[in-house]
Amino acid sequence: MALRIELKPQERLIINGALIRNGDRRSVFVIENQCKFLRESEIISETEADTAAKRLCVTLQFIYLADNPAEAEDLFVRQASEILEAVPSTAPYILAIQDELSARQYHRAIKRGRELIAYERQLHDRLVAAPAAEG
């Protein structure tokens, strides 16, 4: 099944490891075979990865795009273990990611990683709001 992708002006896209930047106008193209791709809106750069969950998502991106992701999978296990140790309530999110990785559904694992980022943000917002409510 073909996949239609529409890119905004200057939007980036990674296809099979190649970084592509769109020109000055909106473009539409069709991918007619299997490939690994990430749209710019799905990409978290290493410089943006300022939390544990975001760093884990960068690792998931690498696992998805890599030809041989074994080293990154080891890094994922270490990162996931550290997150679980620090915040045990993240277990359902980590388990969902691991299930997708086991099924080789790497793009879905990235989506589950985004859910972990949202949960991490909720926890942070609660911590920041709690002292404000006390004061």
Secondary structure, DSSP 8 states (H G I E B T S, - for coil): --EEEEE-TT-EEEETTEEEE--SS-EEEEE-S---EEEGGG---TTT--SHHHHHHHHHHHHHH-SSTHHHHHHHHHHHHHHHHH-GGGHHHHHHHHHHHHTT-HHHHHHHHHHHHHHHHHHHHHHHHHHHHH-
